[in-house]
Amino acid sequence: MIGKKEIYELLNDAQIPYESMEHEAVYTMEEMDCLGITKKGTVCKNLFLRDAKGKKHYLFCVPEERKIELKTLHEKIGSTKLSFASAERLEKYLGVQQGCVSPLGILNDEVRNVTVIFDSVLLGEAQVGVHPNDNTATIWLSFENLYRLIREHGNEVEIVVF
């Protein structure tokens, strides 16, 4: 499994510029706000969802202030109704626990089953904050580099206008 240490090594080896901020474990966006983490840039809120039959899985990455209507979200991507995936599915597909969901969890999806969906407003962001598969740190990198890492891993990636 690719954890925090491996994420840092991967970014260093790929010569991708990033900043790391170590902090106490956070489980909600509110906790991140209280620690001042969200002041540095655009923090991604990540929702790991599955379709009605549990056959397709999606990782939605949106700015933390974005309100998501789960009841109509499926219409944006042409899916059946969506619901939150279980903790077991989160571990199976992304290799992380609840509270640690990150677009970088995709690097643990060896069979590339999960589709990553980014909010279009993230395009061009110079500082996007995501967990390095561990909720005791936040790393800051450009959206361009984050997007490239996921595309190079081979998962399907979509940019959606919310």
Backbone as numpy.savetxt, mean C-alpha at the origin, in Angstrom:
# Nx Ny Nz CAx CAy CAz Cx Cy Cz
9.97 -14.05 3.37 9.15 -12.85 3.37 10.02 -11.59 3.37
9.55 -10.62 2.66 10.26 -9.36 2.57 9.73 -8.43 3.66
10.56 -8.17 4.66 10.20 -7.31 5.77 10.93 -5.99 5.68
10.96 -5.28 6.80 11.55 -3.94 6.84 13.01 -3.95 6.40
13.80 -4.84 6.96 15.23 -4.90 6.63 15.43 -5.13 5.13
14.67 -6.07 4.58 14.80 -6.39 3.16 14.33 -5.24 2.26
13.32 -4.50 2.71 12.85 -3.33 1.95 13.98 -2.30 1.86
14.62 -2.01 3.00 15.72 -1.05 3.00 16.85 -1.52 2.07
17.19 -2.79 2.14 18.24 -3.34 1.27 17.86 -3.22 -0.19
16.60 -3.54 -0.50 16.13 -3.46 -1.89 16.22 -2.03 -2.42
15.77 -1.07 -1.62 15.82 0.33 -2.04 17.26 0.80 -2.21
18.12 0.40 -1.28 19.54 0.78 -1.39 20.19 0.16 -2.63
19.94 -1.14 -2.84 20.53 -1.83 -4.00 20.05 -1.23 -5.33
18.79 -0.82 -5.36 18.22 -0.23 -6.57 18.55 1.26 -6.69
19.26 1.79 -5.71 19.63 3.21 -5.66 18.40 4.12 -5.78
17.34 3.71 -5.06 16.12 4.51 -5.00 16.21 5.41 -3.78
16.18 6.72 -3.98 16.25 7.63 -2.83 15.00 7.51 -1.96
15.23 7.48 -0.66 14.14 7.42 0.30 14.61 7.95 1.64
13.66 8.29 2.47 13.94 8.65 3.85 13.15 7.71 4.73
13.72 7.36 5.86 13.05 6.46 6.79 12.77 7.18 8.10
11.59 6.95 8.65 11.22 7.53 9.93 10.78 6.37 10.84
11.58 6.09 11.86 11.22 5.06 12.84 10.27 5.69 13.87
9.30 4.92 14.32 8.33 5.42 15.30 7.69 4.23 16.01
6.90 4.53 17.03 6.18 3.46 17.71 5.17 2.85 16.74
4.75 1.63 17.02 3.79 0.96 16.15 2.51 1.78 16.04
2.02 1.93 14.82 0.78 2.63 14.56 -0.17 1.71 13.79
-1.43 1.80 14.13 -2.41 0.91 13.52 -3.49 1.66 12.75
-3.55 2.98 12.94 -4.58 3.78 12.27 -3.96 5.07 11.74
-4.69 5.70 10.83 -4.24 6.99 10.30 -4.26 8.03 11.42
-5.20 7.91 12.33 -5.28 8.85 13.45 -4.01 8.79 14.30
-3.51 7.58 14.55 -2.27 7.43 15.31 -1.09 8.05 14.56
-1.09 7.92 13.25 -0.02 8.54 12.45 -0.10 10.06 12.54
-1.32 10.59 12.51 -1.52 12.04 12.66 -0.99 12.52 14.00
-1.30 11.78 15.06 -0.88 12.17 16.42 0.64 12.22 16.55
1.33 11.35 15.83 2.80 11.33 15.88 3.42 12.33 14.90
2.61 13.02 14.13 3.12 14.02 13.19 3.68 13.44 11.91
3.45 12.15 11.67 4.00 11.49 10.49 3.40 12.05 9.22
2.14 12.38 9.25 1.44 12.83 8.04 1.84 14.25 7.62
2.61 14.95 8.43 3.03 16.31 8.07 4.15 16.33 7.05
4.84 15.21 6.87 6.01 15.17 6.00 5.66 15.07 4.52
4.49 14.54 4.23 4.09 14.36 2.83 2.77 13.63 2.76
2.48 13.03 1.64 1.24 12.31 1.43 1.38 10.88 1.92
0.65 10.55 2.96 0.68 9.19 3.49 -0.40 8.38 2.80
-0.05 7.16 2.40 -1.02 6.28 1.75 -1.85 5.52 2.77
-3.16 5.54 2.54 -4.08 4.68 3.26 -4.27 3.49 2.34
-4.17 2.29 2.90 -4.19 1.08 2.09 -5.32 0.16 2.51
-6.12 -0.26 1.56 -7.25 -1.14 1.82 -7.05 -2.43 1.03
-6.98 -3.56 1.74 -6.84 -4.85 1.08 -8.22 -5.49 1.00
-8.72 -5.59 -0.23 -10.10 -6.02 -0.46 -10.15 -7.24 -1.36
-11.28 -7.91 -1.31 -11.52 -9.06 -2.18 -12.87 -8.92 -2.84
-13.04 -9.61 -3.97 -14.33 -9.56 -4.65 -15.33 -10.47 -3.93
-16.55 -10.51 -4.42 -17.63 -11.25 -3.76 -17.34 -12.75 -3.62
-16.65 -13.31 -4.59 -16.35 -14.75 -4.54 -15.01 -15.06 -3.89
-14.25 -14.01 -3.56 -12.95 -14.23 -2.94 -11.88 -14.72 -3.88
-12.12 -14.55 -5.17 -11.16 -15.02 -6.17 -10.17 -13.94 -6.59
-10.61 -12.68 -6.55 -9.74 -11.56 -6.93 -9.48 -10.70 -5.71
-8.23 -10.24 -5.61 -7.82 -9.41 -4.49 -7.24 -8.10 -5.00
-7.51 -7.05 -4.27 -7.10 -5.71 -4.66 -6.47 -4.99 -3.48
-5.44 -4.25 -3.76 -4.85 -3.36 -2.76 -5.06 -1.94 -3.26
-5.94 -1.22 -2.59 -6.23 0.17 -2.93 -5.30 1.07 -2.12
-4.62 1.98 -2.79 -3.70 2.93 -2.15 -4.17 4.34 -2.50
-4.60 5.05 -1.47 -5.16 6.39 -1.66 -4.56 7.32 -0.62
-4.57 8.62 -0.87 -4.10 9.56 0.16 -4.94 9.41 1.43
-4.30 9.60 2.57 -4.96 9.35 3.86 -6.25 10.13 4.06
-6.38 11.28 3.46 -7.60 12.07 3.67 -8.76 11.64 2.76
-8.48 10.75 1.80 -9.50 10.32 0.84 -10.57 9.47 1.53
-11.82 9.83 1.32 -12.95 9.05 1.82 -13.31 8.01 0.75
-13.40 6.77 1.16 -13.71 5.69 0.23 -15.09 5.12 0.57
-15.94 5.03 -0.43 -17.26 4.43 -0.27 -17.17 2.98 -0.72
-17.06 2.07 0.24 -16.90 0.66 -0.07 -18.08 0.10 -0.88
-19.27 0.64 -0.64 -20.47 0.14 -1.33 -20.42 0.35 -2.83
-19.73 1.40 -3.29 -19.70 1.70 -4.72 -18.31 1.57 -5.35
-17.34 1.20 -4.55 -15.96 1.13 -5.03 -15.81 0.14 -6.19
-16.52 -0.95 -6.14 -16.41 -1.97 -7.18 -16.74 -1.42 -8.56
-17.61 -0.42 -8.62 -17.98 0.17 -9.91 -16.81 0.86 -10.58
-15.88 1.40 -9.78 -14.72 2.10 -10.33 -13.78 1.17 -11.09
-13.79 -0.13 -10.72 -12.83 -1.07 -11.31 -13.50 -2.20 -12.07
-14.83 -2.17 -12.17 -15.54 -3.20 -12.92 -15.52 -4.56 -12.24
-15.68 -4.57 -10.94 -15.65 -5.80 -10.15 -17.03 -6.07 -9.56
-17.16 -7.24 -8.96 -18.33 -7.50 -8.13 -18.13 -6.74 -6.82
-19.11 -6.77 -5.95 -19.01 -6.07 -4.66 -17.71 -6.45 -3.96
-17.15 -5.48 -3.26 -15.88 -5.68 -2.56 -16.10 -5.68 -1.05
-15.26 -6.43 -0.37 -15.27 -6.43 1.09 -13.83 -6.59 1.56
-13.62 -6.30 2.84 -12.27 -6.43 3.39 -11.86 -7.90 3.40
-10.62 -8.14 3.01 -10.08 -9.50 3.06 -9.70 -9.82 4.50
-9.72 -11.08 4.83 -9.42 -11.54 6.18 -7.94 -11.38 6.51
-7.64 -11.47 7.80 -6.24 -11.42 8.25 -5.45 -12.57 7.65
-6.10 -13.71 7.46 -5.42 -14.87 6.86 -5.05 -14.59 5.40
-5.95 -13.96 4.68 -5.66 -13.62 3.28 -4.56 -12.55 3.20
-4.60 -11.61 4.12 -3.58 -10.57 4.17 -2.20 -11.19 4.35
-2.10 -12.14 5.25 -0.83 -12.85 5.49 -0.44 -13.68 4.27
-1.41 -14.37 3.68 -1.14 -15.25 2.54 -0.64 -14.48 1.32
-1.33 -13.38 0.99 -1.03 -12.66 -0.24 0.02 -11.56 -0.09
0.02 -10.85 1.03 0.94 -9.73 1.19 2.03 -9.98 2.22
1.89 -11.06 2.99 2.92 -11.39 3.97 3.01 -10.41 5.13
1.91 -9.72 5.43 1.90 -8.75 6.53 0.67 -8.98 7.41
0.71 -8.36 8.58 -0.41 -8.43 9.51 -1.22 -7.15 9.41
-2.42 -7.17 9.99 -3.24 -5.97 10.03 -2.46 -4.85 10.70
-2.59 -3.65 10.18 -1.84 -2.51 10.69 -0.53 -2.28 9.96
-0.12 -3.25 9.16 1.14 -3.14 8.42 0.93 -3.13 6.92
-0.31 -2.99 6.48 -0.61 -3.04 5.04 0.10 -1.91 4.33
0.73 -2.26 3.23 1.55 -1.32 2.47 1.59 -1.76 1.02
1.73 -0.82 0.09 1.91 -1.25 -1.29 3.18 -2.09 -1.45
4.13 -1.96 -0.54 5.35 -2.76 -0.62 5.10 -4.22 -0.23
3.96 -4.50 0.38 3.59 -5.88 0.67 3.44 -6.70 -0.60
3.17 -6.03 -1.70 3.06 -6.69 -3.00 4.32 -7.48 -3.32
5.46 -7.04 -2.82 6.71 -7.74 -3.09 6.71 -9.15 -2.50
5.77 -9.44 -1.59 5.61 -10.78 -1.05 4.61 -11.62 -1.84
3.96 -11.04 -2.82 2.97 -11.74 -3.65 3.70 -12.44 -4.79
4.23 -13.61 -4.49 5.07 -14.31 -5.46 4.32 -14.79 -6.70
3.02 -15.04 -6.58 2.25 -15.48 -7.74 1.49 -14.34 -8.42
1.69 -13.14 -7.90 1.14 -11.92 -8.49 -0.38 -11.98 -8.68
-1.07 -12.36 -7.61 -2.53 -12.46 -7.62 -3.23 -11.15 -7.31
-2.54 -10.22 -6.67 -3.17 -9.00 -6.18 -2.99 -7.87 -7.20
-4.08 -7.19 -7.50 -4.03 -6.01 -8.35 -3.89 -4.79 -7.45
-2.95 -3.93 -7.77 -2.74 -2.71 -7.00 -3.45 -1.57 -7.72
-4.24 -0.82 -6.96 -4.99 0.29 -7.53 -4.60 1.57 -6.80
-3.98 2.48 -7.54 -3.56 3.76 -6.98 -4.56 4.85 -7.36
-4.80 5.74 -6.43 -5.59 6.94 -6.68 -4.79 7.84 -7.62
-5.42 8.36 -8.64 -4.72 9.18 -9.64 -4.08 10.43 -9.04
-4.57 10.91 -7.90 -3.98 12.12 -7.32 -2.57 11.87 -6.79
-2.17 10.61 -6.69 -0.80 10.31 -6.24 0.24 10.54 -7.35
-0.22 10.59 -8.59 0.70 10.80 -9.71 1.51 12.08 -9.50
2.81 11.98 -9.62 3.68 13.14 -9.50 4.07 13.51 -8.08
3.52 12.82 -7.07 3.86 13.14 -5.68 5.34 12.85 -5.43
6.03 13.82 -4.85 7.47 13.68 -4.57 7.73 12.92 -3.28
6.80 12.98 -2.34 6.97 12.33 -1.03 5.72 11.54 -0.69
5.76 10.23 -0.91 4.66 9.36 -0.53 5.15 8.51 0.64
4.36 8.48 1.71 4.73 7.72 2.90 4.02 6.38 2.96
4.81 5.31 3.09 4.27 3.95 3.21 5.08 3.19 4.26
4.46 2.19 4.85 5.20 1.33 5.77 6.10 0.39 4.97
7.28 0.09 5.51 8.15 -0.91 4.87 7.77 -2.32 5.34
6.48 -2.65 5.21 5.91 -3.93 5.66 6.02 -4.12 7.17
6.10 -3.02 7.88 6.23 -3.02 9.34 5.70 -1.67 9.81
4.80 -1.67 10.78 4.17 -0.42 11.19 4.96 0.35 12.25
6.24 0.02 12.40 7.11 0.80 13.31 8.02 1.74 12.53
7.72 1.91 11.26 8.50 2.83 10.43 7.64 3.29 9.25
7.98 4.45 8.75 7.38 4.96 7.52 8.52 5.39 6.63
8.45 4.99 5.37 9.47 5.45 4.43 8.82 6.41 3.45
9.64 7.36 3.01 9.19 8.39 2.08 9.96 8.23 0.78
9.22 8.07 -0.31 9.84 7.99 -1.63 8.87 8.59 -2.63
9.36 8.82 -3.82 8.49 9.41 -4.84 7.48 8.38 -5.31
6.32 8.86 -5.73 5.32 7.95 -6.28 5.88 7.22 -7.49
6.63 7.95 -8.29 7.23 7.35 -9.50 8.05 6.11 -9.14
8.88 6.20 -8.11 9.70 5.06 -7.71 8.88 3.94 -7.09
7.87 4.28 -6.31 6.99 3.28 -5.73 6.26 2.52 -6.84
5.69 3.25 -7.76 4.97 2.66 -8.89 5.89 1.75 -9.70
7.10 2.21 -9.96 8.05 1.43 -10.75 8.41 0.11 -10.05
8.63 0.16 -8.74 8.95 -1.05 -7.98 7.86 -2.10 -8.12
6.63 -1.68 -8.01 5.51 -2.61 -8.08 5.33 -3.14 -9.50
5.44 -2.27 -10.48 5.35 -2.72 -11.88 6.44 -3.72 -12.22
7.65 -3.43 -11.76 8.77 -4.34 -12.05 8.59 -5.68 -11.36
7.87 -5.71 -10.25 7.60 -6.98 -9.57 6.66 -7.84 -10.40
5.81 -7.23 -11.20 4.95 -7.98 -12.11 3.48 -8.02 -11.76
3.07 -7.36 -10.70 1.64 -7.30 -10.39 0.94 -6.34 -11.32
-0.33 -6.59 -11.55 -1.14 -5.66 -12.33 -1.33 -4.39 -11.50
-1.18 -3.24 -12.15 -1.32 -1.95 -11.47 -2.26 -1.09 -12.29
-3.19 -0.44 -11.59 -4.12 0.47 -12.26 -4.08 1.82 -11.54
-4.28 2.86 -12.31 -4.43 4.21 -11.76 -5.90 4.57 -11.99
-6.61 4.92 -10.90 -8.04 5.18 -10.98 -8.35 6.58 -10.48
-9.26 7.25 -11.17 -9.74 8.55 -10.73 -10.90 8.29 -9.76
-10.71 8.73 -8.53 -11.78 8.56 -7.53 -12.61 9.79 -7.54
